[in-house]
Amino acid sequence: MFLAALLIGACHGGTSGPPSAQSASAPPLLLPLQGTDGKYGYINAAGAFVIAPQFSEAFGFRDDLAAVGVGDVLHRKYGFIGPDGKFVIDPQYDGAGSFSEGLASVTISHLSGFIDRHGTMVISPRFDRANDFHNHVAPVRVAGRWGLIDPKGSYVLAPVFDNVFENAEGLSAVRLKGRYGYVDSRGQFAINPRFAASYFFSEGLSAFEDLQGKWGYVDPQGNTVIPATFDDALNFREGLAAVRIGKVFGFIDKTGKQAIAPRFDGVGGIPNGFSEGMAAVRVGQQWGYIDRAGNILITPQFGGVELDDSLNDWSFHGQVASVLIGDKGGYINHAGKLIAIAQ
């Protein structure tokens, strides 16, 4: 599925940590793309295939390794390739996550564990589900309940929670008896469960929903920094956060002051908001990009017809963003120029 292959950042809502910025010392950007024969390969920032289409599925590189799938749907196996396109870890798993902090989750016969970069199983498959490590802890599910483990597989937080989200800035959002709070990397409560909903921390603040259905922001000590007055609120990115008032989104700064007036039908990105000075916004059914002053930089023109727009990562990473054009995915640069489109 092309959308899954395009998810090169972390997921909004606390299911993943924020994506890393592309630095001058970082390896060349490699982006998964579907070729003419339905197979996936990897293109560079210029849109040229540097790893030929040959995989049934392909996911973004993290820590210089990318999970790929081979075989048909009924017999698919997953392994990991390096930037040269060669297998570093042979396809042998029923499912595979991304590497983070030297470990990646893999699934064998419906149970998940973790391998290291050599393919050695360091945490045996015994979880119903396992998410990425961040700040030395990873959420795992056992018998429908969630907890946190350390890199040795020992529980930091017993699996007794409705849900546990990946750690960000030293705190993990947890849900217990329908209320959200936060635990630290030692499994100790930093903020007792009291919110109707909450996200992960970003730039020192987290969006939360109070019991009256309004959204605001708290700091890591649980103090309300921006009162809950919004109909929806997303996390801060590059100093600004998207908030919904009525049916439309605008942006506020960290004092709660309006920075961009509400007028957009949606805000994209994983997590949602600004990246590399631009934010994806939806006007009607089409997506474009604005700058920090709210000016349209790339005219709204993108969007999925049959594909779910919300699954796409509209954020810029390394000056490239994934977009949807009808029923196909592609990539654009900062100028809005199409670099490549799936075949």
BELMO-V477165 format. One record per residue. N is the residue number from 1. OMEGA is omega as a letter, one per 20 degrees, with the letter a starting at -180 (NA if undefined). Layout:
# BELMO-V477165
((N,OMEGA) (N,OMEGA))
This chain:
# BELMO-V477165
((1,a) (2,a) (3,r) (4,a) (5,a) (6,a) (7,a) (8,r) (9,r) (10,a) (11,r) (12,r) (13,r) (14,a) (15,r) (16,r) (17,r) (18,a) (19,r) (20,r) (21,r) (22,a) (23,a) (24,a) (25,a) (26,r) (27,r) (28,a) (29,r) (30,a) (31,r) (32,r) (33,r) (34,r) (35,a) (36,a) (37,a) (38,r) (39,a) (40,r) (41,a) (42,r) (43,r) (44,a) (45,r) (46,r) (47,a) (48,r) (49,r) (50,r) (51,a) (52,r) (53,a) (54,a) (55,r) (56,r) (57,r) (58,a) (59,a) (60,r) (61,r) (62,a) (63,r) (64,r) (65,r) (66,r) (67,r) (68,r) (69,r) (70,r) (71,r) (72,a) (73,a) (74,a) (75,a) (76,r) (77,a) (78,r) (79,a) (80,r) (81,r) (82,a) (83,r) (84,r) (85,a) (86,a) (87,r) (88,r) (89,a) (90,r) (91,a) (92,a) (93,r) (94,r) (95,a) (96,r) (97,r) (98,r) (99,r) (100,a) (101,r) (102,a) (103,r) (104,r) (105,r) (106,a) (107,r) (108,r) (109,r) (110,r) (111,a) (112,r) (113,a) (114,r) (115,r) (116,a) (117,r) (118,a) (119,r) (120,r) (121,a) (122,r) (123,a) (124,r) (125,r) (126,a) (127,r) (128,r) (129,r) (130,r) (131,a) (132,r) (133,r) (134,a) (135,r) (136,r) (137,r) (138,r) (139,r) (140,r) (141,r) (142,r) (143,r) (144,r) (145,a) (146,r) (147,r) (148,r) (149,r) (150,a) (151,r) (152,r) (153,r) (154,a) (155,r) (156,r) (157,a) (158,a) (159,a) (160,a) (161,r) (162,r) (163,r) (164,a) (165,a) (166,a) (167,r) (168,a) (169,r) (170,a) (171,r) (172,r) (173,r) (174,r) (175,a) (176,a) (177,r) (178,r) (179,a) (180,r) (181,a) (182,r) (183,r) (184,a) (185,r) (186,a) (187,r) (188,r) (189,r) (190,r) (191,a) (192,a) (193,r) (194,a) (195,r) (196,r) (197,r) (198,r) (199,r) (200,r) (201,r) (202,a) (203,r) (204,a) (205,r) (206,r) (207,r) (208,r) (209,r) (210,a) (211,r) (212,r) (213,r) (214,a) (215,r) (216,a) (217,r) (218,r) (219,a) (220,r) (221,r) (222,r) (223,r) (224,a) (225,r) (226,a) (227,a) (228,a) (229,a) (230,r) (231,r) (232,a) (233,r) (234,a) (235,r) (236,r) (237,a) (238,r) (239,a) (240,r) (241,r) (242,r) (243,r) (244,r) (245,a) (246,a) (247,a) (248,a) (249,r) (250,a) (251,r) (252,r) (253,a) (254,r) (255,a) (256,a) (257,r) (258,r) (259,r) (260,a) (261,r) (262,r) (263,a) (264,a) (265,r) (266,r) (267,a) (268,a) (269,r) (270,i) (271,a) (272,r) (273,a) (274,r) (275,a) (276,r) (277,a) (278,r) (279,r) (280,r) (281,r) (282,r) (283,a) (284,r) (285,a) (286,a) (287,r) (288,a) (289,r) (290,r) (291,a) (292,r) (293,a) (294,r) (295,r) (296,r) (297,r) (298,a) (299,r) (300,a) (301,a) (302,r) (303,a) (304,r) (305,r) (306,a) (307,a) (308,a) (309,a) (310,r) (311,a) (312,r) (313,a) (314,a) (315,r) (316,r) (317,a) (318,r) (319,r) (320,r) (321,r) (322,a) (323,r) (324,r) (325,a) (326,a) (327,a) (328,r) (329,r) (330,a) (331,r) (332,r) (333,a) (334,a) (335,a) (336,r) (337,r) (338,r) (339,a) (340,r) (341,r) (342,a) (343,NA))
